[in-house]
Amino acid sequence: MDIRVGTGYDVHALADGLRLVLCGVEIEHSKGCVAHSDGDVAIHAICDALLGALALGDIGKLFPDSDEQYKGIDSRKLLKHVVDIVRSKGYDISNIDCTIAMQRPKLRPHIDLMRERLAEVVEIGVDRISVKATTTERLGFEGREEGVSTTAVVLLVKQ
């Protein structure tokens, strides 16, 4: 059996007055991610995990922030493109596990919808997608509410 594991990590600074989008869900908050795209740090980490599992680089290589066609883009479109690449290489996505680290807002009320949005794009069962949230107990840049970080792990299986 040919299986591949990939990990992804992404960070975005937070700034007042910007949209906060995580896993395709817009969350009401006074701060949002500073980014070229919509700043969906969770989807970016998932994309990196998928690409990394197949040794295809990262989303910066595939979707450079110097390219105006990606300015403000919905990161679900980027994820869909990456999923299409994974499938074209003959792999299925077995599962996704993602952890978002930020102090505020509380993400628990949004996690079920986040999992559903990811499942729609990736086209796997919601029971194969885990999204978790944690604070850093007010430590580090996440704890000071200067930014948000996300880690992701994926398992791919050859079709």
C-alpha positions, 0 to 999 in steps of 0.5 A: 500500500502506498501511503503519504503523510504531509504536514503544513504550517502557516502563520498570519499577522492579525490587524484591526478591521480585516476579515477573519476567515478560517476553514472557509468560514467568516468569523465575526471579530475585530481583527482579521488576517493580513494576507494577499489572499483572503488570509485563511491560514487554516486552508493554507496549512492544509494546502501545504500538507497536501502538497508536501505529502507529494513533494510538490513544494508549498502554496507559495510556489503554486500561488505566489503572492506576487501574482495579482490573480490571487489578490483577495482570492477565496482560499477554498479555490486554492484548496480545490486546485490542490485537491485536483492535483493530488487526485491527478497524481492518483491519490485519495485523501484519507483524512485531515487534522488541523489545529488553529492557535489563537487567543480570541475569538473562541472558535468552538462555536464555528468548528462544525461548520468549518469541518463541513466547509472543508468536506465540501471542497475536499469531497470526503466525509466530514468524519474524516476532517478534524479541526481543533482550536487552542489558545496559547495561554496568552503566551507568544504572538498568538497569546498577545493577539498579534497573529494566528498559526495553524498546523495540519496533517494529512494522510494520502492513499494511492488509488 
